[in-house]
Amino acid sequence: MASIRKGDQVRVIAGKDKGVEGKVLEVLTDRDRVIVEGVNRVKKHRRATQAGGEAGIITAEAPVHVSNVALVVEVDGEKTTTRVGFRRDTVTKTRPDGSEYEAERSVRIATKTGKEI
């Protein structure tokens, strides 16, 4: 589930909005779903509340299963979808006392290009 994150540009690969691209607004990890800007829009009827909420019919994005979206990357000036892989890089970190040590960090990479996302 960590392959798709908030702010990523994704393309819908299955469902009624197939082919639509948008930015991930929210990731719902407990339900394996993402909310994508401009995708799976539904109309909700909202009642006015005492707190001053607006009444009426409101259009909002509903969650889409994470398996129905793919990350979009640019390859040779052309946008294409890719799967996400992970790579462990060795980095040098500094402790508060000034000493240094080697550690590893995980980075997301596009499997088509091998470049860091």
Secondary structure, DSSP 8 states (H G I E B T S, - for coil): -TTS-TT-EEEE-SSTTTT-EEEEEEEEGGGTEEEETTSSEEEEEE---TT----EEEEEE--EEGGGEEEEEEETTEEEEE-EEEEEEEEEEE-TTS-EEEEEEEEEEETTT--B-
